[in-house]
Amino acid sequence: MDVGLTVGDSLDRLERTIDGYDFAEFSIGEGTDPTDVDTERLESILADADADLCVHLPFKQDVVTPVPEINDAIRDYQTRLLEWAGSAGAQKAVLHGTARNPHDTDLRPMFAEQLAAIDDAAADAGVELVVENVGHQARGLQLTVLGDLARKTGTSVCFDVGHAYMEDGDDGVDRFCSRYGDLVSHLHVHDARSRGDTHIPIGAGEIDYGVVTDHLAGFDGSVALEVFTDDLDLLDDTARRATAALETSPADD
């Protein structure tokens, strides 16, 4: 199991926090051209820390809309970002599972087509695409819908524990992991409170990480700490707590 950090698009944050971690999850796109990234500095920081690279594709870009021409442009845009990610040596790329109207069932077959095409583009670039659950957001597909579409298209999943909790509490975490845990290749871990706080250190919120242990003990994928702080002690504590939850073998329970 590899443990890394999400760092947004900040090379400064990457440099301050990455030592001791296996990878950085670096955000690209979102209105900026990835070719403007100082790739020499990015590569130097990662090399000095002996860390790999993952990327997060644009947070606000829907995967699908009702308009075919816009969908074509979305695929082209994501393909361009993925080609850059591949050239930078990224191992994985995180894609938010969103739609213009996630409750429009007519869009779901189109979402599957879009997701499959973006997944193919990622494979061509030498990057593993992982689709992330964001059902607590206005345009995010619901947990079960996302799981079903990921299974249909054979796409790996980035399971965000905090997002699942915000959508449907510990029951949502339990339900998704029990049905789709075999699809999970990448995890986002942090804590959350039902009043709206999220991306806080594990142990500061309400999530029962024992539910995660029940389903994902022995996880051998990648785990990104998505805690919105640069406090190294807090990050290290969350890393220890996540590792303890995920490295527990079923026989230890």
N, C-alpha and C positions, 0 to 999 in steps of 0.2 A: 504494500500500500504506500502510495506517495502522498505526502502532505504538503500543500502549498498555500499561497496567499492570493486573494484578489487585490489588485493594486490600482484599479481604475486605469486612466490613461496617463498617470503621473510617473515619469521616470525617477523623479525625486523620491516619491514614496517607495517605489521599487528598491531604490538604492538603500533607503533607510531601514527597510524591514526584511529583506529577502534572506539574509544570512541565516543558515541553518535549516532552510526549507528546500523542498525538492523541486518546486516549480513556482512560477508566477503566472497568474491569469491576468492578462493585460487587455484592456478594452480598446477596440478599434472602431472606426467609423463614426457614427453619430454626428454627421455633418462635417467631419474632418477627413482629409485624404490621408490614408495610411502611409503613402509615400513621403509625407511630411514628417513622419516619425524619425527620430535620430537613431537609425538602426545600428550604427556603430556603437553608440553608447548603450543601447539596449543589449546588444550582444556582449559587450564588455562587462556590464553589470552581471548578467546571467553567468558568463564564463567565470568571473571572479568568485561567484557564490556556488559554482558547480550546480546550477539550477536549470531546469528545462523551461520551455515556454508553452503556455496555452493562451488562447485569446477568447475574448467575449465579443461577439458580434453586436451591432447596435441595439441598445435597449429599447428604443422607441419605434423601431421599424417593424410593422406588421409582416407576417408571413404571407397572408392572403387577404385580398379584397374582392368585391364582386366584379371588378373591372379587369378583363384579360390583359389589356395593354399595361396597366399598372403592375399586374402580377409578373408580366414579362420583365419589366424594369426591375422589380424586386429581385428576381432570380439573377439578372445580369449584375446588379449591384453586389449581392451577396457573393456571387462567383468571383468578382474582382477582389473583394476583401479576402476571400478564402485563398485566392492565388497569392496575395501578399503574405498571408499567414503561412502558407506552405513554403514560400521562399525564405521566410524568417525562421523556419524550423519548428513551427508550432506543432504540438502533438495533438491537441484537441481544440475544437471551436464550439463555444456555447451559443445556442440560438434560443431566444425567448419564444415560447409556443403561443403566439398571438394571432388574432384575426380581427378584421375591421369590426365585425359583430360576432363574438364567440358563441352567441346563443342562436345564430342562424344556422340551422342544420344543413341547409343547402350549400353552405360554404365548406362543410367538412370534407367532402370528396375532393374539392379544389385545394383545401389545406394539405391533404395527403399527397396530391400531385406536386404541389409546391415543395413540400418537405422532402419528398423523394428526389426531386430535381436538385435541391440544395445539398442533400446528402451525397448525391452523385458528384456534384461539383467539388465537395470537400474531399471525397475519395480521389478524384483526379488530381487534387492539389497535395495529396499525401497527408491529409488531416482527418481525424475522426470527428464527425459532427455529433454533438450531444444536445438534444432538445430539452429545454428547461421548463418546469412547471411554474406558471405565474398566474394561476387561477384566482388569486386574491386581488388581482388588478382588473381594471375595467375591460381590457381587451384580451385577457388571458383565458385560454381554454381550461375548462374544468379538469380536475385531476383525472377522473376516469376517462373522459373524452381524449385527453392527451395520451394517456397510457394506451388506449385502444388504437389510436392513430399511429403511435410510435411502433406498436407491435405489427400493425398492418404493413407499414413501410419498412420494417426492419431497421429502424433508426435507434441508436443508443440514446439513453436518457441521462440528463443532468438532473438529479433529484435534489431540489432545494428543500431542506427539512423545515426551515423557518417559513417559507412560502406555503408549504402544505399545512403547517400549523395555523397560519393566518387564514387559510381558506376554510379549514374544517377541523381544527384542533388536533389533538393526539389521535383521534379516530381517523382523520384524513391521512396522517402519516402511516398509521397501521394498515389502513385499507390499500393505499398505493403500494407500499412495500410488499404486502402479502400477494398482490396480484401482478405487480410489474417489477419486482425487485431484481429479476433476472435480466432486465433491460438496462439496469443502472450501471453506468461505467464511470460516472463522475458525480461527486457530491458537493453541494454547497452547505456548509454547516455554520450555524450561528444560533442564537436564542431569540425568543420573541415573547411578547406579552399580548394578550387579547385586546388590550386597550389601544393597540396600534404600534407600540414600540417593536422594532425588529432590527436585525443585524447588530445585536448586542452580544457580549461574550456569553458563551455557554455557562450556565449556572446563574446568570443574572435574570433569567426569564422563567417561563412556565413550561417549556417543552420537556416531556419525559423522554430522555434519550435512551431509556431502557427499551422503549418500543423500537427504536432503531436497532439496538443490539439484538432484539428478538429476531429480526428479519435479516440483518446485514452483518452479523458477526462473522469475522473472517474475510471481510471485504478486501478485494485485491485490486481495486481501481484507484482513481485519484480523488483526493479530498481537498477542496479549497476552503480555507477559512474566509468567510465573507463577513468579517466583523469590521465595522466602520470605526476603526481607531488605529493610531500609529503607536499606541502604548505597547512596547515589546513584551512586558510582563503579562498584560492581558491577552495578547495574541498567543504567547507561549502556553498560558494556562488553558486557553481554549483548545490549542493543539493537543495538549496532554489529555484533556477530557474527551475530545473526539477520538483520539487514538485508543484510549481505554475502552470506549464504547464499541469501537469497530474491530479491534484486534482480539476481543474476547471470543474464544472458540465456543461453538454450541455445547461442547462437552463440559465447559466451565460453568454453564448456567445452572 
